[in-house]
Amino acid sequence: MKGPAPADRSSPVPEPRSGRLTVTALRRATSTRMWGGKGCGAPCDYCRVTVSPSDIEYEVEAQLDGKPLTLHFHTRCHDAWRTECEATGTGASA
Ligand SMILES: [Zn+2]
C-alpha cells in the first residue's frame, strides 16, 4: 500500500487561543466604539455562545492594555458586561 491515509491530520491548525479573554480581562477593557448588527457567527465574548444570525449582535471596539480588540456580545451579555464594568470600575470620574 502506498499513499497517505486520508485520515492523516498532521498539518498544524492555528487556534485562536490567545484571542480568548478571561472575565477579568473583559472587565478591564474599555469600549471605544460599538454598533449593533446581525450575528455573524462569532462567539460571544461574554458567554462564549455563538451569536446566531437571527440574534442581534453588539460589536464593540475596545482597548485592553493599550491594544485594540474587537468584542462580540449578545445584547443581554453586553448589558451584563457594562453592568460588571461599572460595578468593578475604578471610580473614574469622567
Ligand atoms: Zn452572550
PDB file of the backbone (N, CA, C, O) and the ligand in Angstrom, with CONECT records:
HET     ZN  A 101       1
ATOM      1  N   MET A   1       0.836  -1.203   0.000  1.00  0.00           N
ATOM      2  CA  MET A   1       0.000   0.000   0.000  1.00  0.00           C
ATOM      3  C   MET A   1       0.870   1.252   0.000  1.00  0.00           C
ATOM      4  O   MET A   1       1.859   1.330   0.729  1.00  0.00           O
ATOM      5  N   LYS A   2       0.515   2.183  -0.781  1.00  0.00           N
ATOM      6  CA  LYS A   2       1.253   3.455  -0.748  1.00  0.00           C
ATOM      7  C   LYS A   2       0.277   4.624  -0.798  1.00  0.00           C
ATOM      8  O   LYS A   2      -0.879   4.480  -1.196  1.00  0.00           O
ATOM      9  N   GLY A   3       0.768   5.764  -0.391  1.00  0.00           N
ATOM     10  CA  GLY A   3      -0.115   6.928  -0.311  1.00  0.00           C
ATOM     11  C   GLY A   3      -0.557   7.138   1.115  1.00  0.00           C
ATOM     12  O   GLY A   3      -0.829   6.188   1.849  1.00  0.00           O
ATOM     13  N   PRO A   4      -0.624   8.371   1.486  1.00  0.00           N
ATOM     14  CA  PRO A   4      -1.011   8.695   2.871  1.00  0.00           C
ATOM     15  C   PRO A   4      -2.479   8.409   3.126  1.00  0.00           C
ATOM     16  O   PRO A   4      -3.323   8.567   2.244  1.00  0.00           O
ATOM     17  N   ALA A   5      -2.758   8.001   4.305  1.00  0.00           N
ATOM     18  CA  ALA A   5      -4.146   7.768   4.675  1.00  0.00           C
ATOM     19  C   ALA A   5      -4.883   9.103   4.725  1.00  0.00           C
ATOM     20  O   ALA A   5      -4.334  10.100   5.194  1.00  0.00           O
ATOM     21  N   PRO A   6      -6.096   9.125   4.254  1.00  0.00           N
ATOM     22  CA  PRO A   6      -6.854  10.390   4.249  1.00  0.00           C
ATOM     23  C   PRO A   6      -7.150  10.906   5.658  1.00  0.00           C
ATOM     24  O   PRO A   6      -7.503  12.071   5.842  1.00  0.00           O
ATOM     25  N   ALA A   7      -7.003  10.032   6.636  1.00  0.00           N
ATOM     26  CA  ALA A   7      -7.320  10.447   7.998  1.00  0.00           C
ATOM     27  C   ALA A   7      -6.150  11.173   8.656  1.00  0.00           C
ATOM     28  O   ALA A   7      -6.230  11.617   9.801  1.00  0.00           O
ATOM     29  N   ASP A   8      -5.038  11.280   7.879  1.00  0.00           N
ATOM     30  CA  ASP A   8      -3.868  11.928   8.467  1.00  0.00           C
ATOM     31  C   ASP A   8      -4.100  13.423   8.617  1.00  0.00           C
ATOM     32  O   ASP A   8      -4.329  14.130   7.636  1.00  0.00           O
ATOM     33  N   ARG A   9      -4.039  13.887   9.837  1.00  0.00           N
ATOM     34  CA  ARG A   9      -4.266  15.319  10.092  1.00  0.00           C
ATOM     35  C   ARG A   9      -3.090  15.898  10.869  1.00  0.00           C
ATOM     36  O   ARG A   9      -3.247  16.449  11.958  1.00  0.00           O
ATOM     37  N   SER A  10      -1.927  15.759  10.284  1.00  0.00           N
ATOM     38  CA  SER A  10      -0.741  16.229  10.999  1.00  0.00           C
ATOM     39  C   SER A  10      -0.489  17.714  10.753  1.00  0.00           C
ATOM     40  O   SER A  10       0.327  18.332  11.438  1.00  0.00           O
ATOM     41  N   SER A  11      -1.193  18.287   9.772  1.00  0.00           N
ATOM     42  CA  SER A  11      -0.962  19.699   9.493  1.00  0.00           C
ATOM     43  C   SER A  11      -1.454  20.558  10.656  1.00  0.00           C
ATOM     44  O   SER A  11      -2.579  20.397  11.129  1.00  0.00           O
ATOM     45  N   PRO A  12      -0.606  21.461  11.103  1.00  0.00           N
ATOM     46  CA  PRO A  12      -0.990  22.283  12.264  1.00  0.00           C
ATOM     47  C   PRO A  12      -2.104  23.268  11.923  1.00  0.00           C
ATOM     48  O   PRO A  12      -2.055  23.969  10.912  1.00  0.00           O
ATOM     49  N   VAL A  13      -3.072  23.298  12.766  1.00  0.00           N
ATOM     50  CA  VAL A  13      -4.164  24.248  12.593  1.00  0.00           C
ATOM     51  C   VAL A  13      -4.048  25.309  13.685  1.00  0.00           C
ATOM     52  O   VAL A  13      -4.163  25.000  14.871  1.00  0.00           O
ATOM     53  N   PRO A  14      -3.824  26.535  13.289  1.00  0.00           N
ATOM     54  CA  PRO A  14      -3.697  27.591  14.304  1.00  0.00           C
ATOM     55  C   PRO A  14      -5.006  27.815  15.041  1.00  0.00           C
ATOM     56  O   PRO A  14      -6.061  28.007  14.436  1.00  0.00           O
ATOM     57  N   GLU A  15      -4.909  27.787  16.338  1.00  0.00           N
ATOM     58  CA  GLU A  15      -6.105  28.014  17.145  1.00  0.00           C
ATOM     59  C   GLU A  15      -6.066  29.420  17.725  1.00  0.00           C
ATOM     60  O   GLU A  15      -5.028  29.852  18.226  1.00  0.00           O
ATOM     61  N   PRO A  16      -7.165  30.129  17.663  1.00  0.00           N
ATOM     62  CA  PRO A  16      -7.207  31.498  18.203  1.00  0.00           C
ATOM     63  C   PRO A  16      -7.274  31.495  19.727  1.00  0.00           C
ATOM     64  O   PRO A  16      -8.129  32.146  20.327  1.00  0.00           O
ATOM     65  N   ARG A  17      -6.366  30.757  20.334  1.00  0.00           N
ATOM     66  CA  ARG A  17      -6.425  30.606  21.770  1.00  0.00           C
ATOM     67  C   ARG A  17      -6.115  31.926  22.484  1.00  0.00           C
ATOM     68  O   ARG A  17      -6.696  32.249  23.520  1.00  0.00           O
ATOM     69  N   SER A  18      -5.182  32.671  21.896  1.00  0.00           N
ATOM     70  CA  SER A  18      -4.800  33.924  22.534  1.00  0.00           C
ATOM     71  C   SER A  18      -5.919  34.961  22.438  1.00  0.00           C
ATOM     72  O   SER A  18      -5.900  35.979  23.131  1.00  0.00           O
ATOM     73  N   GLY A  19      -6.879  34.690  21.580  1.00  0.00           N
ATOM     74  CA  GLY A  19      -7.974  35.638  21.425  1.00  0.00           C
ATOM     75  C   GLY A  19      -9.033  35.501  22.497  1.00  0.00           C
ATOM     76  O   GLY A  19      -9.923  36.342  22.626  1.00  0.00           O
ATOM     77  N   ARG A  20      -8.924  34.416  23.274  1.00  0.00           N
ATOM     78  CA  ARG A  20      -9.921  34.196  24.316  1.00  0.00           C
ATOM     79  C   ARG A  20      -9.635  35.086  25.514  1.00  0.00           C
ATOM     80  O   ARG A  20      -8.533  35.089  26.062  1.00  0.00           O
ATOM     81  N   LEU A  21     -10.634  35.825  25.900  1.00  0.00           N
ATOM     82  CA  LEU A  21     -10.457  36.735  27.016  1.00  0.00           C
ATOM     83  C   LEU A  21     -11.050  36.135  28.279  1.00  0.00           C
ATOM     84  O   LEU A  21     -12.100  35.495  28.255  1.00  0.00           O
ATOM     85  N   THR A  22     -10.363  36.355  29.363  1.00  0.00           N
ATOM     86  CA  THR A  22     -10.930  35.955  30.637  1.00  0.00           C
ATOM     87  C   THR A  22     -11.919  37.023  31.084  1.00  0.00           C
ATOM     88  O   THR A  22     -11.915  38.141  30.567  1.00  0.00           O
ATOM     89  N   VAL A  23     -12.749  36.679  32.029  1.00  0.00           N
ATOM     90  CA  VAL A  23     -13.727  37.635  32.527  1.00  0.00           C
ATOM     91  C   VAL A  23     -13.020  38.842  33.137  1.00  0.00           C
ATOM     92  O   VAL A  23     -13.474  39.980  33.009  1.00  0.00           O
ATOM     93  N   THR A  24     -11.910  38.571  33.797  1.00  0.00           N
ATOM     94  CA  THR A  24     -11.152  39.653  34.406  1.00  0.00           C
ATOM     95  C   THR A  24     -10.640  40.624  33.347  1.00  0.00           C
ATOM     96  O   THR A  24     -10.696  41.842  33.522  1.00  0.00           O
ATOM     97  N   ALA A  25     -10.145  40.068  32.256  1.00  0.00           N
ATOM     98  CA  ALA A  25      -9.649  40.916  31.180  1.00  0.00           C
ATOM     99  C   ALA A  25     -10.788  41.713  30.566  1.00  0.00           C
ATOM    100  O   ALA A  25     -10.637  42.887  30.228  1.00  0.00           O
ATOM    101  N   LEU A  26     -11.929  41.051  30.428  1.00  0.00           N
ATOM    102  CA  LEU A  26     -13.095  41.727  29.856  1.00  0.00           C
ATOM    103  C   LEU A  26     -13.463  42.964  30.665  1.00  0.00           C
ATOM    104  O   LEU A  26     -13.800  44.010  30.110  1.00  0.00           O
ATOM    105  N   ARG A  27     -13.393  42.826  31.977  1.00  0.00           N
ATOM    106  CA  ARG A  27     -13.774  43.947  32.839  1.00  0.00           C
ATOM    107  C   ARG A  27     -12.801  45.100  32.720  1.00  0.00           C
ATOM    108  O   ARG A  27     -13.164  46.251  32.960  1.00  0.00           O
ATOM    109  N   ARG A  28     -11.560  44.797  32.349  1.00  0.00           N
ATOM    110  CA  ARG A  28     -10.560  45.847  32.223  1.00  0.00           C
ATOM    111  C   ARG A  28     -10.625  46.536  30.876  1.00  0.00           C
ATOM    112  O   ARG A  28     -10.051  47.609  30.689  1.00  0.00           O
ATOM    113  N   ALA A  29     -11.316  45.927  29.953  1.00  0.00           N
ATOM    114  CA  ALA A  29     -11.412  46.517  28.624  1.00  0.00           C
ATOM    115  C   ALA A  29     -12.332  47.733  28.654  1.00  0.00           C
ATOM    116  O   ALA A  29     -13.361  47.744  29.329  1.00  0.00           O
ATOM    117  N   THR A  30     -11.937  48.742  27.913  1.00  0.00           N
ATOM    118  CA  THR A  30     -12.773  49.932  27.822  1.00  0.00           C
ATOM    119  C   THR A  30     -13.248  50.079  26.384  1.00  0.00           C
ATOM    120  O   THR A  30     -12.450  50.083  25.446  1.00  0.00           O
ATOM    121  N   SER A  31     -14.550  50.197  26.229  1.00  0.00           N
ATOM    122  CA  SER A  31     -15.096  50.272  24.884  1.00  0.00           C
ATOM    123  C   SER A  31     -14.887  51.659  24.306  1.00  0.00           C
ATOM    124  O   SER A  31     -15.086  52.664  24.988  1.00  0.00           O
ATOM    125  N   THR A  32     -14.491  51.706  23.061  1.00  0.00           N
ATOM    126  CA  THR A  32     -14.280  52.976  22.386  1.00  0.00           C
ATOM    127  C   THR A  32     -15.348  53.238  21.332  1.00  0.00           C
ATOM    128  O   THR A  32     -15.634  54.385  20.986  1.00  0.00           O
ATOM    129  N   ARG A  33     -15.924  52.170  20.837  1.00  0.00           N
ATOM    130  CA  ARG A  33     -16.918  52.308  19.782  1.00  0.00           C
ATOM    131  C   ARG A  33     -17.775  51.052  19.804  1.00  0.00           C
ATOM    132  O   ARG A  33     -17.269  49.966  20.088  1.00  0.00           O
ATOM    133  N   MET A  34     -19.027  51.179  19.518  1.00  0.00           N
ATOM    134  CA  MET A  34     -19.853  49.978  19.432  1.00  0.00           C
ATOM    135  C   MET A  34     -20.988  50.172  18.443  1.00  0.00           C
ATOM    136  O   MET A  34     -21.469  51.286  18.234  1.00  0.00           O
ATOM    137  N   TRP A  35     -21.393  49.106  17.859  1.00  0.00           N
ATOM    138  CA  TRP A  35     -22.519  49.149  16.949  1.00  0.00           C
ATOM    139  C   TRP A  35     -23.217  47.792  16.963  1.00  0.00           C
ATOM    140  O   TRP A  35     -22.631  46.774  17.333  1.00  0.00           O
ATOM    141  N   GLY A  36     -24.445  47.804  16.565  1.00  0.00           N
ATOM    142  CA  GLY A  36     -25.213  46.562  16.568  1.00  0.00           C
ATOM    143  C   GLY A  36     -25.430  46.035  15.166  1.00  0.00           C
ATOM    144  O   GLY A  36     -25.355  46.778  14.187  1.00  0.00           O
ATOM    145  N   GLY A  37     -25.694  44.772  15.084  1.00  0.00           N
ATOM    146  CA  GLY A  37     -25.961  44.173  13.794  1.00  0.00           C
ATOM    147  C   GLY A  37     -26.399  42.742  13.981  1.00  0.00           C
ATOM    148  O   GLY A  37     -26.601  42.279  15.104  1.00  0.00           O
ATOM    149  N   LYS A  38     -26.542  42.056  12.887  1.00  0.00           N
ATOM    150  CA  LYS A  38     -26.914  40.651  12.984  1.00  0.00           C
ATOM    151  C   LYS A  38     -25.685  39.820  13.317  1.00  0.00           C
ATOM    152  O   LYS A  38     -24.564  40.162  12.941  1.00  0.00           O
ATOM    153  N   GLY A  39     -25.912  38.742  14.018  1.00  0.00           N
ATOM    154  CA  GLY A  39     -24.823  37.855  14.374  1.00  0.00           C
ATOM    155  C   GLY A  39     -24.102  37.356  13.133  1.00  0.00           C
ATOM    156  O   GLY A  39     -24.732  36.993  12.139  1.00  0.00           O
ATOM    157  N   CYS A  40     -22.788  37.341  13.198  1.00  0.00           N
ATOM    158  CA  CYS A  40     -22.003  36.922  12.038  1.00  0.00           C
ATOM    159  C   CYS A  40     -21.346  35.574  12.287  1.00  0.00           C
ATOM    160  O   CYS A  40     -20.430  35.181  11.565  1.00  0.00           O
ATOM    161  N   GLY A  41     -21.815  34.866  13.311  1.00  0.00           N
ATOM    162  CA  GLY A  41     -21.248  33.553  13.585  1.00  0.00           C
ATOM    163  C   GLY A  41     -20.094  33.587  14.557  1.00  0.00           C
ATOM    164  O   GLY A  41     -19.528  32.546  14.888  1.00  0.00           O
ATOM    165  N   ALA A  42     -19.733  34.788  15.024  1.00  0.00           N
ATOM    166  CA  ALA A  42     -18.645  34.890  16.000  1.00  0.00           C
ATOM    167  C   ALA A  42     -19.183  34.557  17.389  1.00  0.00           C
ATOM    168  O   ALA A  42     -20.330  34.872  17.705  1.00  0.00           O
ATOM    169  N   PRO A  43     -18.365  33.928  18.207  1.00  0.00           N
ATOM    170  CA  PRO A  43     -18.819  33.605  19.560  1.00  0.00           C
ATOM    171  C   PRO A  43     -18.870  34.844  20.434  1.00  0.00           C
ATOM    172  O   PRO A  43     -18.037  35.744  20.322  1.00  0.00           O
ATOM    173  N   CYS A  44     -19.863  34.869  21.302  1.00  0.00           N
ATOM    174  CA  CYS A  44     -19.988  35.953  22.263  1.00  0.00           C
ATOM    175  C   CYS A  44     -18.810  35.898  23.231  1.00  0.00           C
ATOM    176  O   CYS A  44     -18.464  34.831  23.737  1.00  0.00           O
ATOM    177  N   ASP A  45     -18.202  37.044  23.482  1.00  0.00           N
ATOM    178  CA  ASP A  45     -17.041  37.075  24.365  1.00  0.00           C
ATOM    179  C   ASP A  45     -17.429  37.001  25.830  1.00  0.00           C
ATOM    180  O   ASP A  45     -16.570  36.889  26.704  1.00  0.00           O
ATOM    181  N   TYR A  46     -18.693  37.062  26.089  1.00  0.00           N
ATOM    182  CA  TYR A  46     -19.147  37.034  27.489  1.00  0.00           C
ATOM    183  C   TYR A  46     -19.586  35.629  27.894  1.00  0.00           C
ATOM    184  O   TYR A  46     -19.133  35.096  28.907  1.00  0.00           O
ATOM    185  N   CYS A  47     -20.471  35.033  27.095  1.00  0.00           N
ATOM    186  CA  CYS A  47     -20.997  33.711  27.459  1.00  0.00           C
ATOM    187  C   CYS A  47     -20.426  32.607  26.583  1.00  0.00           C
ATOM    188  O   CYS A  47     -20.698  31.427  26.802  1.00  0.00           O
ATOM    189  N   ARG A  48     -19.627  32.998  25.584  1.00  0.00           N
ATOM    190  CA  ARG A  48     -18.929  32.030  24.725  1.00  0.00           C
ATOM    191  C   ARG A  48     -19.874  31.261  23.811  1.00  0.00           C
ATOM    192  O   ARG A  48     -19.463  30.300  23.160  1.00  0.00           O
ATOM    193  N   VAL A  49     -21.114  31.670  23.760  1.00  0.00           N
ATOM    194  CA  VAL A  49     -22.062  31.026  22.864  1.00  0.00           C
ATOM    195  C   VAL A  49     -22.097  31.810  21.558  1.00  0.00           C
ATOM    196  O   VAL A  49     -22.116  33.041  21.566  1.00  0.00           O
ATOM    197  N   THR A  50     -22.106  31.107  20.459  1.00  0.00           N
ATOM    198  CA  THR A  50     -22.123  31.764  19.162  1.00  0.00           C
ATOM    199  C   THR A  50     -23.382  32.617  19.000  1.00  0.00           C
ATOM    200  O   THR A  50     -24.488  32.179  19.319  1.00  0.00           O
ATOM    201  N   VAL A  51     -23.202  33.820  18.509  1.00  0.00           N
ATOM    202  CA  VAL A  51     -24.347  34.683  18.233  1.00  0.00           C
ATOM    203  C   VAL A  51     -24.921  34.273  16.886  1.00  0.00           C
ATOM    204  O   VAL A  51     -24.283  34.440  15.847  1.00  0.00           O
ATOM    205  N   SER A  52     -26.107  33.747  16.917  1.00  0.00           N
ATOM    206  CA  SER A  52     -26.696  33.241  15.679  1.00  0.00           C
ATOM    207  C   SER A  52     -27.171  34.401  14.813  1.00  0.00           C
ATOM    208  O   SER A  52     -27.480  35.476  15.328  1.00  0.00           O
ATOM    209  N   PRO A  53     -27.231  34.188  13.503  1.00  0.00           N
ATOM    210  CA  PRO A  53     -27.646  35.258  12.586  1.00  0.00           C
ATOM    211  C   PRO A  53     -29.031  35.816  12.883  1.00  0.00           C
ATOM    212  O   PRO A  53     -29.353  36.927  12.464  1.00  0.00           O
ATOM    213  N   SER A  54     -29.847  35.061  13.596  1.00  0.00           N
ATOM    214  CA  SER A  54     -31.185  35.550  13.924  1.00  0.00           C
ATOM    215  C   SER A  54     -31.162  36.422  15.180  1.00  0.00           C
ATOM    216  O   SER A  54     -32.172  37.019  15.552  1.00  0.00           O
ATOM    217  N   ASP A  55     -29.991  36.488  15.831  1.00  0.00           N
ATOM    218  CA  ASP A  55     -29.850  37.327  17.015  1.00  0.00           C
ATOM    219  C   ASP A  55     -29.174  38.639  16.669  1.00  0.00           C
ATOM    220  O   ASP A  55     -28.455  38.749  15.676  1.00  0.00           O
ATOM    221  N   ILE A  56     -29.422  39.634  17.514  1.00  0.00           N
ATOM    222  CA  ILE A  56     -28.709  40.892  17.360  1.00  0.00           C
ATOM    223  C   ILE A  56     -27.370  40.770  18.076  1.00  0.00           C
ATOM    224  O   ILE A  56     -27.286  40.302  19.211  1.00  0.00           O
ATOM    225  N   GLU A  57     -26.349  41.198  17.389  1.00  0.00           N
ATOM    226  CA  GLU A  57     -25.010  41.142  17.963  1.00  0.00           C
ATOM    227  C   GLU A  57     -24.494  42.558  18.168  1.00  0.00           C
ATOM    228  O   GLU A  57     -24.630  43.410  17.290  1.00  0.00           O
ATOM    229  N   TYR A  58     -23.906  42.804  19.321  1.00  0.00           N
ATOM    230  CA  TYR A  58     -23.221  44.065  19.549  1.00  0.00           C
ATOM    231  C   TYR A  58     -21.735  43.843  19.316  1.00  0.00           C
ATOM    232  O   TYR A  58     -21.101  42.991  19.939  1.00  0.00           O
ATOM    233  N   GLU A  59     -21.209  44.630  18.409  1.00  0.00           N
ATOM    234  CA  GLU A  59     -19.786  44.547  18.164  1.00  0.00           C
ATOM    235  C   GLU A  59     -19.156  45.756  18.839  1.00  0.00           C
ATOM    236  O   GLU A  59     -19.568  46.892  18.606  1.00  0.00           O
ATOM    237  N   VAL A  60     -18.175  45.509  19.663  1.00  0.00           N
ATOM    238  CA  VAL A  60     -17.575  46.581  20.456  1.00  0.00           C
ATOM    239  C   VAL A  60     -16.098  46.687  20.130  1.00  0.00           C
ATOM    240  O   VAL A  60     -15.354  45.707  20.189  1.00  0.00           O
ATOM    241  N   GLU A  61     -15.696  47.891  19.787  1.00  0.00           N
ATOM    242  CA  GLU A  61     -14.278  48.161  19.623  1.00  0.00           C
ATOM    243  C   GLU A  61     -13.771  48.621  20.980  1.00  0.00           C
ATOM    244  O   GLU A  61     -14.284  49.587  21.544  1.00  0.00           O
ATOM    245  N   ALA A  62     -12.786  47.946  21.492  1.00  0.00           N
ATOM    246  CA  ALA A  62     -12.337  48.245  22.843  1.00  0.00           C
ATOM    247  C   ALA A  62     -10.824  48.325  22.913  1.00  0.00           C
ATOM    248  O   ALA A  62     -10.105  47.934  21.993  1.00  0.00           O
ATOM    249  N   GLN A  63     -10.372  48.847  24.042  1.00  0.00           N
ATOM    250  CA  GLN A  63      -8.941  48.917  24.304  1.00  0.00           C
ATOM    251  C   GLN A  63      -8.658  48.086  25.543  1.00  0.00           C
ATOM    252  O   GLN A  63      -9.361  48.194  26.547  1.00  0.00           O
ATOM    253  N   LEU A  64      -7.635  47.264  25.468  1.00  0.00           N
ATOM    254  CA  LEU A  64      -7.229  46.494  26.631  1.00  0.00           C
ATOM    255  C   LEU A  64      -5.711  46.566  26.727  1.00  0.00           C
ATOM    256  O   LEU A  64      -4.993  46.087  25.849  1.00  0.00           O
ATOM    257  N   ASP A  65      -5.247  47.164  27.794  1.00  0.00           N
ATOM    258  CA  ASP A  65      -3.805  47.354  27.984  1.00  0.00           C
ATOM    259  C   ASP A  65      -3.176  48.071  26.788  1.00  0.00           C
ATOM    260  O   ASP A  65      -2.067  47.749  26.361  1.00  0.00           O
ATOM    261  N   GLY A  66      -3.906  49.040  26.266  1.00  0.00           N
ATOM    262  CA  GLY A  66      -3.371  49.831  25.167  1.00  0.00           C
ATOM    263  C   GLY A  66      -3.485  49.173  23.809  1.00  0.00           C
ATOM    264  O   GLY A  66      -3.050  49.736  22.805  1.00  0.00           O
ATOM    265  N   LYS A  67      -4.072  47.976  23.769  1.00  0.00           N
ATOM    266  CA  LYS A  67      -4.198  47.289  22.491  1.00  0.00           C
ATOM    267  C   LYS A  67      -5.662  47.260  22.071  1.00  0.00           C
ATOM    268  O   LYS A  67      -6.549  47.000  22.884  1.00  0.00           O
ATOM    269  N   PRO A  68      -5.898  47.525  20.811  1.00  0.00           N
ATOM    270  CA  PRO A  68      -7.287  47.478  20.327  1.00  0.00           C
ATOM    271  C   PRO A  68      -7.749  46.041  20.145  1.00  0.00           C
ATOM    272  O   PRO A  68      -6.975  45.172  19.744  1.00  0.00           O
ATOM    273  N   LEU A  69      -8.988  45.811  20.437  1.00  0.00           N
ATOM    274  CA  LEU A  69      -9.566  44.496  20.192  1.00  0.00           C
ATOM    275  C   LEU A  69     -11.040  44.661  19.883  1.00  0.00           C
ATOM    276  O   LEU A  69     -11.661  45.666  20.230  1.00  0.00           O
ATOM    277  N   THR A  70     -11.578  43.665  19.233  1.00  0.00           N
ATOM    278  CA  THR A  70     -12.992  43.686  18.890  1.00  0.00           C
ATOM    279  C   THR A  70     -13.707  42.612  19.681  1.00  0.00           C
ATOM    280  O   THR A  70     -13.283  41.457  19.714  1.00  0.00           O
ATOM    281  N   LEU A  71     -14.794  43.006  20.316  1.00  0.00           N
ATOM    282  CA  LEU A  71     -15.578  42.076  21.117  1.00  0.00           C
ATOM    283  C   LEU A  71     -16.943  41.885  20.492  1.00  0.00           C
ATOM    284  O   LEU A  71     -17.484  42.788  19.853  1.00  0.00           O
ATOM    285  N   HIS A  72     -17.485  40.712  20.684  1.00  0.00           N
ATOM    286  CA  HIS A  72     -18.823  40.417  20.195  1.00  0.00           C
ATOM    287  C   HIS A  72     -19.689  40.014  21.375  1.00  0.00           C
ATOM    288  O   HIS A  72     -19.272  39.222  22.221  1.00  0.00           O
ATOM    289  N   PHE A  73     -20.892  40.559  21.430  1.00  0.00           N
ATOM    290  CA  PHE A  73     -21.787  40.250  22.539  1.00  0.00           C
ATOM    291  C   PHE A  73     -23.209  40.044  22.056  1.00  0.00           C
ATOM    292  O   PHE A  73     -23.631  40.620  21.053  1.00  0.00           O
ATOM    293  N   HIS A  74     -23.950  39.207  22.789  1.00  0.00           N
ATOM    294  CA  HIS A  74     -25.397  39.251  22.667  1.00  0.00           C
ATOM    295  C   HIS A  74     -25.837  40.566  23.316  1.00  0.00           C
ATOM    296  O   HIS A  74     -25.094  41.155  24.101  1.00  0.00           O
ATOM    297  N   THR A  75     -27.024  41.013  22.991  1.00  0.00           N
ATOM    298  CA  THR A  75     -27.484  42.264  23.597  1.00  0.00           C
ATOM    299  C   THR A  75     -27.531  42.145  25.116  1.00  0.00           C
ATOM    300  O   THR A  75     -27.115  43.053  25.836  1.00  0.00           O
ATOM    301  N   ARG A  76     -28.047  41.003  25.595  1.00  0.00           N
ATOM    302  CA  ARG A  76     -28.148  40.837  27.053  1.00  0.00           C
ATOM    303  C   ARG A  76     -26.763  40.712  27.678  1.00  0.00           C
ATOM    304  O   ARG A  76     -26.545  41.160  28.804  1.00  0.00           O
ATOM    305  N   CYS A  77     -25.842  40.112  26.963  1.00  0.00           N
ATOM    306  CA  CYS A  77     -24.498  39.950  27.502  1.00  0.00           C
ATOM    307  C   CYS A  77     -23.776  41.292  27.522  1.00  0.00           C
ATOM    308  O   CYS A  77     -22.976  41.560  28.417  1.00  0.00           O
ATOM    309  N   HIS A  78     -24.064  42.134  26.530  1.00  0.00           N
ATOM    310  CA  HIS A  78     -23.467  43.458  26.522  1.00  0.00           C
ATOM    311  C   HIS A  78     -23.930  44.249  27.735  1.00  0.00           C
ATOM    312  O   HIS A  78     -23.146  44.937  28.389  1.00  0.00           O
ATOM    313  N   ASP A  79     -25.223  44.136  28.020  1.00  0.00           N
ATOM    314  CA  ASP A  79     -25.760  44.818  29.201  1.00  0.00           C
ATOM    315  C   ASP A  79     -25.079  44.319  30.467  1.00  0.00           C
ATOM    316  O   ASP A  79     -24.688  45.106  31.328  1.00  0.00           O
ATOM    317  N   ALA A  80     -24.944  43.006  30.567  1.00  0.00           N
ATOM    318  CA  ALA A  80     -24.325  42.422  31.756  1.00  0.00           C
ATOM    319  C   ALA A  80     -22.866  42.856  31.866  1.00  0.00           C
ATOM    320  O   ALA A  80     -22.364  43.131  32.955  1.00  0.00           O
ATOM    321  N   TRP A  81     -22.205  42.909  30.725  1.00  0.00           N
ATOM    322  CA  TRP A  81     -20.795  43.305  30.716  1.00  0.00           C
ATOM    323  C   TRP A  81     -20.635  44.748  31.191  1.00  0.00           C
ATOM    324  O   TRP A  81     -19.763  45.064  32.000  1.00  0.00           O
ATOM    325  N   ARG A  82     -21.512  45.620  30.659  1.00  0.00           N
ATOM    326  CA  ARG A  82     -21.437  47.024  31.058  1.00  0.00           C
ATOM    327  C   ARG A  82     -21.707  47.170  32.551  1.00  0.00           C
ATOM    328  O   ARG A  82     -21.052  47.953  33.238  1.00  0.00           O
ATOM    329  N   THR A  83     -22.674  46.409  33.038  1.00  0.00           N
ATOM    330  CA  THR A  83     -23.010  46.475  34.453  1.00  0.00           C
ATOM    331  C   THR A  83     -21.819  46.028  35.298  1.00  0.00           C
ATOM    332  O   THR A  83     -21.511  46.633  36.325  1.00  0.00           O
ATOM    333  N   GLU A  84     -21.162  44.974  34.859  1.00  0.00           N
ATOM    334  CA  GLU A  84     -19.997  44.481  35.601  1.00  0.00           C
ATOM    335  C   GLU A  84     -18.866  45.488  35.553  1.00  0.00           C
ATOM    336  O   GLU A  84     -18.168  45.698  36.546  1.00  0.00           O
ATOM    337  N   CYS A  85     -18.688  46.102  34.415  1.00  0.00           N
ATOM    338  CA  CYS A  85     -17.613  47.089  34.270  1.00  0.00           C
ATOM    339  C   CYS A  85     -17.847  48.242  35.227  1.00  0.00           C
ATOM    340  O   CYS A  85     -16.916  48.745  35.855  1.00  0.00           O
ATOM    341  N   GLU A  86     -19.101  48.654  35.331  1.00  0.00           N
ATOM    342  CA  GLU A  86     -19.412  49.776  36.219  1.00  0.00           C
ATOM    343  C   GLU A  86     -19.281  49.352  37.678  1.00  0.00           C
ATOM    344  O   GLU A  86     -18.815  50.123  38.517  1.00  0.00           O
ATOM    345  N   ALA A  87     -19.692  48.127  37.975  1.00  0.00           N
ATOM    346  CA  ALA A  87     -19.638  47.636  39.352  1.00  0.00           C
ATOM    347  C   ALA A  87     -18.193  47.477  39.807  1.00  0.00           C
ATOM    348  O   ALA A  87     -17.882  47.697  40.978  1.00  0.00           O
ATOM    349  N   THR A  88     -17.313  47.098  38.889  1.00  0.00           N
ATOM    350  CA  THR A  88     -15.922  46.892  39.268  1.00  0.00           C
ATOM    351  C   THR A  88     -15.054  48.057  38.802  1.00  0.00           C
ATOM    352  O   THR A  88     -13.826  47.970  38.794  1.00  0.00           O
ATOM    353  N   GLY A  89     -15.706  49.134  38.421  1.00  0.00           N
ATOM    354  CA  GLY A  89     -14.990  50.284  37.895  1.00  0.00           C
ATOM    355  C   GLY A  89     -14.033  50.875  38.918  1.00  0.00           C
ATOM    356  O   GLY A  89     -14.181  50.679  40.124  1.00  0.00           O
ATOM    357  N   THR A  90     -13.064  51.593  38.411  1.00  0.00           N
ATOM    358  CA  THR A  90     -12.049  52.177  39.300  1.00  0.00           C
ATOM    359  C   THR A  90     -12.498  53.537  39.816  1.00  0.00           C
ATOM    360  O   THR A  90     -11.692  54.303  40.344  1.00  0.00           O
ATOM    361  N   GLY A  91     -13.759  53.830  39.664  1.00  0.00           N
ATOM    362  CA  GLY A  91     -14.279  55.084  40.165  1.00  0.00           C
ATOM    363  C   GLY A  91     -13.808  56.283  39.379  1.00  0.00           C
ATOM    364  O   GLY A  91     -13.656  57.378  39.919  1.00  0.00           O
ATOM    365  N   ALA A  92     -13.583  56.069  38.120  1.00  0.00           N
ATOM    366  CA  ALA A  92     -13.126  57.160  37.266  1.00  0.00           C
ATOM    367  C   ALA A  92     -14.245  58.180  37.093  1.00  0.00           C
ATOM    368  O   ALA A  92     -15.374  57.829  36.750  1.00  0.00           O
ATOM    369  N   SER A  93     -13.919  59.434  37.331  1.00  0.00           N
ATOM    370  CA  SER A  93     -14.921  60.475  37.147  1.00  0.00           C
ATOM    371  C   SER A  93     -14.694  61.120  35.795  1.00  0.00           C
ATOM    372  O   SER A  93     -13.752  61.888  35.602  1.00  0.00           O
ATOM    373  N   ALA A  94     -15.552  60.802  34.889  1.00  0.00           N
ATOM    374  CA  ALA A  94     -15.377  61.289  33.525  1.00  0.00           C
ATOM    375  C   ALA A  94     -15.510  62.773  33.466  1.00  0.00           C
ATOM    376  O   ALA A  94     -15.392  63.362  32.392  1.00  0.00           O
TER     377      ALA A  94
HETATM  378 ZN    ZN A 101     -23.529  36.061  25.114  1.00  0.00          ZN2+
END
